[in-house]
Amino acid sequence: MDTTEPAAHALEAKTMRRAVAGAAVGNTIEWFDYGIYSYLTTSIGLNFFPDADGTARLLLVFAGIAIPFVLRPFGGLVLGPLGDKYGRRRILAFTIIIMSAASFVVGLIPSYSTIGIAAPILLLVARLVQGFSTGGEYGGAATFIAEHAPTRRRGFFGAFLEFGSTTGAMLGAALATLMQVTLSPASLNSWGWRIPFLIAGVLGIVGLYLRNRIEESPAFREAENRGETAAAPVKEVFTNVWPQVLKLMGFAILINVATYTVLAYMPTYLTQVLKIGDLESLGILLLIMFCMLLLIVPTGALSDRIGRKPLLLFSTIGFLVLSYPSIALLQTATVGGIVAGVAILAVLLVPILATIGSVLPAMFPTRNRYGGFAIGYSVSTAAFGGTAPLVITALIDATGSNSIPAFYLMGAAVIALVPVILIPETARVSISHPTEIPGTDGRPRRDVPLTEEPAVS
């Protein structure tokens, strides 16, 4: 019996599993950090901004999420094109080291009462370093998985990227909840809050180990072997693929506003704005995130069958129509109303999370994929993602309206609707087979087309 073919399939499956785990672990660490930072705002505020009043302290803590996003576009501008020139694997190894080390350092910074103004300054520096590294993380991870995945299962495998994000956010929330349940308020605020940040450093070591065991993506290896990697990657992004970058940025506004509002800001909205108990709100959000976790990968697989655009249109129109009713349900301040409101937002968010890892990389040719994705996504994330909790908090304080999150989500959906309509359907479309297409200089060059993969007999 010929065992060559089964052995080859087993090796391919093992390689794919390593690629998915190695890429997704970075997203898990990133969102673990956001989770613990968002759920431990009180402790962080007391340690670094003890003299500020309640609202000002909350704004300063959220600034620790928002300000690092200023450097995220620079990270995308530097690291993304480098990934197109030197390889995805090398840059992803670098980003996970810097990202996890910055989180670890936060757990070591002395409080304001110990070193004064140096404490918030060091906090800001650590967050800025992390912001730079994350600028090259998401685009590289999505590109890496998409280029490894079989065309007809790219939605399924791409969904694991956001499976990692939701896992990280849920782990962060769970650990913060455990800290609050097992420690007294004094212990939590003095030293307990540091433990999750130190754990993030350990997770980084695990992530680096996983990334050192993965192979470079087949699409990049093929381009490299042909001598067709980008020689001037930054220039090529702005000359070759700027229309795709603009479409990505428009859609990413909704991706980021919805993700950061639901996963990063919602704990504060429930506890600080609606005055829901900490444990009650955390318990509800953990339950909803667990349900999201169960749905993300099957929804990604569904996109392989019915296409990505129907799911994206469902979410975009859904956020436009249902955001206000969802926030109104939260404002009832009842368990049933809160569960229903958050559940509606989660159901609308899942199709976006499940498909962006397969949709967005397919918008770009191989030679500009990492750079185009990283630059467009990091700019949009910097402007509308990490700033969402800060902007929403400030607008609620200025207007007195607790419905601001709904209006913010609806505005993002209006903007995203146009690029969602314009983005081509990418299910069952190969992103790995090179062919001759015109270059920007009028001469042909080899690149990755959006062509239908031959049907499997």
C-alpha positions in Angstrom: 0.0 0.0 0.0 1.3 3.4 -0.9 1.5 5.5 2.2 3.1 8.6 0.6 -0.1 10.5 0.1 -1.5 10.0 3.6 1.9 10.9 5.1 2.0 14.1 3.0 -1.5 15.1 4.1 -0.5 14.5 7.8 2.6 16.6 7.4 0.6 19.4 5.7 -2.0 19.3 8.5 0.7 19.5 11.1 2.3 22.5 9.3 -1.1 24.2 9.1 -1.8 23.6 12.8 1.6 25.1 13.7 1.1 28.1 11.5 -2.3 28.8 13.0 -1.2 28.4 16.6 2.0 30.5 16.0 0.1 33.3 14.3 -2.9 33.4 16.6 -1.0 33.4 19.9 0.1 37.0 19.3 -3.5 38.1 19.0 -4.2 36.2 22.2 -1.5 38.0 24.1 -2.5 41.4 22.7 -6.1 41.0 23.8 -5.2 39.4 27.1 -3.4 42.7 27.8 -6.4 44.8 26.7 -8.6 42.6 28.8 -6.7 42.9 32.0 -6.1 46.6 31.4 -9.8 47.2 30.8 -11.0 45.1 33.7 -8.4 46.5 36.2 -9.0 50.2 35.5 -9.7 51.0 39.1 -6.5 49.5 40.4 -4.4 51.0 37.6 -5.9 54.4 38.2 -5.2 54.3 41.9 -1.6 53.3 41.4 -0.7 55.8 38.7 -3.2 58.7 39.0 -4.1 58.7 42.7 -4.8 62.5 42.8 -7.3 62.6 40.0 -11.1 62.5 40.6 -13.1 59.6 39.4 -13.9 60.6 35.9 -10.5 62.2 35.3 -8.8 59.0 36.6 -10.9 56.9 34.3 -10.0 59.1 31.3 -6.3 58.9 32.2 -6.4 55.1 32.4 -8.2 54.9 29.0 -5.6 57.2 27.6 -3.2 54.4 28.4 -5.1 52.3 25.9 -5.6 55.2 23.3 -2.3 57.0 23.3 -0.1 54.0 22.3 -2.2 53.8 19.1 -0.5 56.9 18.0 2.6 54.7 17.3 0.6 51.9 15.8 0.6 53.4 12.3 4.4 53.9 12.5 4.7 50.2 13.5 2.6 49.2 10.5 4.6 51.5 8.2 7.9 50.1 9.4 7.2 46.4 10.2 4.6 45.6 7.5 6.8 46.5 4.5 9.7 44.7 6.2 7.6 41.6 6.3 7.1 41.9 2.6 10.8 42.3 2.0 12.4 39.9 4.5 9.6 37.5 5.4 6.5 37.2 7.6 8.0 34.8 10.2 11.0 37.1 11.2 8.8 40.1 11.8 6.2 38.1 13.8 9.0 36.8 16.0 10.1 40.4 16.7 6.6 41.7 17.4 5.7 39.1 20.0 8.9 39.6 21.9 8.3 43.4 22.1 4.6 43.2 22.8 4.8 40.7 25.7 7.9 42.4 27.2 6.0 45.7 27.3 3.1 44.1 29.2 5.6 42.5 31.6 7.3 45.8 32.3 3.9 47.4 33.2 3.6 44.8 36.0 7.0 45.9 37.4 6.6 49.8 37.4 6.5 51.2 40.9 3.4 53.2 41.9 3.0 57.0 41.9 3.4 57.0 45.7 6.9 55.4 45.3 8.5 57.3 42.4 6.1 60.1 41.7 5.5 61.4 38.2 8.0 58.9 36.8 5.4 56.2 37.3 2.8 57.4 34.8 5.7 58.3 32.4 7.1 54.8 32.5 3.6 53.4 32.0 3.2 55.6 29.0 6.6 54.5 27.5 5.8 50.8 28.0 2.4 51.3 26.3 3.9 53.2 23.4 6.5 50.5 22.8 3.6 48.0 22.7 1.7 50.2 20.4 4.5 50.2 17.9 4.9 46.4 18.0 1.2 45.7 17.6 1.3 47.9 14.4 3.0 45.0 12.7 1.3 42.1 14.6 -2.2 41.8 13.3 -1.5 42.3 9.6 1.4 39.8 9.7 -0.6 37.2 11.6 -3.6 37.4 9.2 -1.3 37.3 6.2 0.6 34.3 7.6 -2.5 32.2 8.2 -4.1 33.2 4.9 -1.0 32.3 2.9 -0.7 28.9 4.6 -4.4 28.0 4.4 -6.0 26.0 1.5 -8.2 28.3 -0.6 -11.4 26.5 0.2 -10.8 26.5 3.9 -9.3 30.0 4.3 -12.3 31.2 6.1 -12.2 28.4 8.6 -8.5 28.8 9.4 -8.6 32.6 9.2 -11.2 32.6 11.9 -8.7 31.2 14.4 -7.0 34.6 14.4 -10.0 36.2 16.1 -10.6 33.0 18.1 -7.2 33.9 19.6 -8.3 37.5 20.2 -11.5 36.5 22.0 -9.7 33.9 24.0 -7.2 36.5 25.1 -9.9 39.0 26.1 -11.8 36.2 27.9 -8.7 35.0 29.8 -7.9 38.6 30.8 -11.5 39.1 32.1 -11.5 35.7 33.9 -8.1 36.4 35.6 -9.2 39.9 36.6 -12.4 38.5 38.0 -10.4 35.8 39.9 -8.2 38.6 41.4 -11.3 40.5 42.5 -12.9 37.5 44.1 -9.9 36.1 45.9 -8.1 39.3 47.0 -9.2 42.0 49.3 -9.6 45.5 47.6 -6.4 46.6 49.4 -4.4 43.6 48.2 -5.7 43.9 44.7 -4.9 47.6 44.5 -1.5 47.3 46.0 0.0 44.3 44.3 -2.6 41.9 43.0 -3.2 43.9 39.8 0.4 43.3 38.7 0.1 39.5 38.4 -1.8 39.4 35.1 0.7 41.7 33.5 3.6 39.5 34.6 1.8 36.5 33.3 1.6 38.2 29.9 5.4 38.1 29.8 5.3 34.3 30.3 2.8 34.0 27.5 5.2 35.9 25.3 7.9 33.2 25.9 5.4 30.5 24.9 4.4 32.5 21.8 8.0 33.0 20.7 8.6 29.2 21.1 5.6 28.5 18.8 6.7 31.1 16.2 10.2 29.7 16.1 8.8 26.3 15.1 6.7 27.5 12.1 7.8 27.7 8.5 7.7 30.8 6.3 4.5 31.1 4.3 4.5 29.2 0.9 3.4 32.3 -1.0 6.3 34.4 0.3 8.8 31.5 -0.2 7.6 31.3 -3.8 8.0 35.0 -4.4 11.4 35.0 -2.7 12.6 32.1 -4.9 11.5 34.0 -8.0 13.2 37.1 -6.8 9.9 38.9 -6.8 9.7 40.2 -3.2 9.2 44.0 -2.9 12.4 45.9 -3.3 10.9 49.2 -2.2 7.9 47.9 -0.1 6.7 51.2 1.4 6.7 53.0 -2.0 4.9 50.0 -3.6 2.1 50.2 -1.1 1.3 53.8 -2.0 1.7 53.3 -5.7 0.4 49.8 -6.3 -2.3 49.1 -3.8 -3.6 52.4 -2.4 -7.2 51.8 -3.5 -7.2 48.5 -1.5 -5.7 50.3 1.5 -8.5 52.9 1.5 -11.2 50.3 1.3 -9.6 48.4 4.1 -9.4 51.5 6.3 -13.1 52.3 5.7 -14.2 48.8 6.7 -11.7 48.6 9.6 -13.5 51.6 11.2 -16.4 49.4 12.0 -14.2 46.4 12.9 -12.3 48.5 15.5 -15.2 50.5 16.9 -17.3 47.4 17.3 -14.5 45.3 18.7 -13.1 47.8 21.2 -16.6 49.0 22.3 -17.9 45.4 23.0 -14.7 43.8 24.3 -12.7 46.6 25.8 -15.2 49.3 26.8 -18.3 47.4 27.8 -17.0 46.4 31.3 -16.5 50.0 32.2 -19.8 51.1 30.6 -21.7 48.6 32.8 -19.9 49.3 36.0 -19.0 53.0 35.9 -21.9 54.4 33.8 -24.8 52.1 34.5 -23.6 51.2 38.0 -23.9 47.5 37.7 -22.0 45.4 40.2 -18.5 44.4 39.2 -19.0 40.6 39.6 -22.4 40.7 37.9 -21.2 42.5 34.9 -18.0 40.5 34.6 -20.0 37.2 34.8 -22.4 38.3 32.1 -19.6 39.4 29.8 -17.6 36.3 30.4 -20.7 34.2 29.4 -21.2 36.2 26.2 -17.5 36.0 25.3 -17.5 32.3 25.8 -20.5 32.0 23.5 -18.7 34.1 20.9 -15.7 31.8 21.2 -17.9 28.8 20.3 -19.4 30.6 17.2 -16.3 32.3 15.6 -14.7 29.3 13.9 -18.0 27.7 12.7 -19.0 31.1 11.2 -15.6 31.3 9.5 -16.3 27.9 8.0 -19.7 29.1 6.9 -18.1 31.9 5.0 -16.2 29.3 2.9 -19.6 27.9 1.8 -21.8 31.0 1.3 -19.2 33.7 0.9 -17.8 36.5 3.1 -19.9 39.4 1.8 -23.3 38.1 3.0 -22.0 37.8 6.5 -20.3 41.2 6.4 -23.4 42.9 5.1 -25.4 41.2 7.9 -23.1 42.6 10.5 -22.8 46.1 9.0 -26.5 46.6 8.5 -27.2 45.0 11.9 -25.0 47.5 13.7 -26.7 50.3 11.9 -30.2 49.1 12.8 -29.8 47.4 16.1 -27.1 49.3 18.0 -29.6 51.7 19.6 -32.0 49.0 20.7 -29.1 47.0 22.2 -27.8 49.9 24.3 -31.4 50.7 25.3 -31.7 47.1 26.7 -28.5 47.6 28.6 -29.8 50.8 30.2 -32.7 48.8 31.8 -30.0 47.7 34.3 -31.7 44.3 34.6 -30.0 41.0 34.2 -32.3 40.0 31.3 -31.9 43.4 29.6 -28.1 43.4 29.9 -27.7 39.8 28.6 -30.0 40.5 25.7 -28.3 43.8 24.8 -24.7 42.4 24.9 -25.8 39.3 23.1 -27.2 41.2 20.2 -24.0 43.2 19.9 -22.0 39.9 20.1 -24.0 38.2 17.4 -23.4 41.2 15.1 -19.7 41.2 15.9 -19.0 37.5 15.4 -19.4 37.4 11.6 -16.9 40.3 11.3 -14.4 38.6 13.6 -14.8 35.3 11.8 -14.2 36.7 8.3 -11.6 39.5 8.5 -8.7 37.1 8.7 -9.7 35.7 5.3 -11.2 38.8 3.6 -8.5 41.5 4.2 -5.4 39.6 3.2 -7.1 38.6 0.0 -7.4 42.2 -1.0 -3.6 42.5 -1.7 -1.0 40.8 -3.9 1.7 38.8 -2.2 4.5 41.3 -2.6 2.5 44.0 -0.9 0.1 42.0 1.3 1.8 42.5 4.7 2.6 46.1 4.2 -0.7 47.1 2.7 -2.7 45.3 5.3 -0.5 46.5 8.2 -0.5 50.2 7.2 -4.2 50.5 6.4 -5.3 48.5 9.4 -3.0 50.2 11.9 -4.0 53.7 10.8 -7.7 52.9 11.1 -7.2 51.1 14.4 -5.2 54.1 15.8 -7.9 56.5 14.9 -11.0 54.6 15.8 -10.1 51.4 17.8 -8.0 52.1 20.9 -9.6 55.6 21.1 -13.1 54.2 21.3 -13.3 53.8 25.1 -11.7 57.2 25.6 -13.9 59.0 23.1 -17.1 57.4 24.3 -16.3 58.2 28.0 -15.6 61.8 27.1 -18.7 62.2 25.1 -20.9 60.6 27.8 -19.3 63.0 30.3 -19.9 66.0 28.0 -23.4 65.3 26.8 -24.8 63.3 29.7 -26.3 60.8 27.3 -25.7 57.1 28.1 -26.7 56.3 24.5 -23.4 57.5 23.0 -22.0 53.9 22.4 -25.0 53.3 20.1 -24.5 56.4 18.1 -20.8 55.7 17.8 -21.5 52.2 16.5 -24.1 53.4 14.1 -21.8 56.1 12.7 -19.0 53.5 12.1 -21.5 51.2 10.3 -22.6 54.0 8.0 -19.0 54.6 7.0 -18.2 50.9 6.6 -21.2 50.1 4.4 -19.6 51.5 1.2 -16.3 49.6 1.4 -18.1 46.4 2.4 -20.2 46.7 -0.8 -17.1 47.5 -2.9 -14.9 44.7 -1.5 -14.9 41.8 -4.0 -16.1 38.4 -2.8 -13.0 36.4 -1.9 -14.3 33.0 -0.9 -13.0 30.2 -3.1 -10.5 32.6 -4.6 -6.8 31.8 -4.7 -4.3 34.2 -3.2 -1.3 32.0 -3.8 -0.9 31.3 -7.5 1.3 33.8 -9.4 0.5 35.0 -12.9 1.6 37.9 -15.2 -0.2 41.2 -14.5 0.8 44.7 -15.5 3.2 46.5 -13.1 3.1 50.2 -12.2 5.8 50.8 -14.8 3.7 49.3 -17.6 5.8 46.2 -17.8 4.4 42.8 -16.7 5.3 41.4 -13.3 4.3 38.3 -11.6 1.8 38.6 -8.7 -1.2 37.1 -7.0 -4.5 37.4 -8.9 -8.0 36.9 -7.5 -8.9 33.8 -9.6 -11.3 31.0 -9.0 -9.6 27.8 -7.8 -10.4 24.8 -9.9 -13.3 22.8 -8.6 -12.3 19.6 -6.7 -13.4 16.5 -8.5 
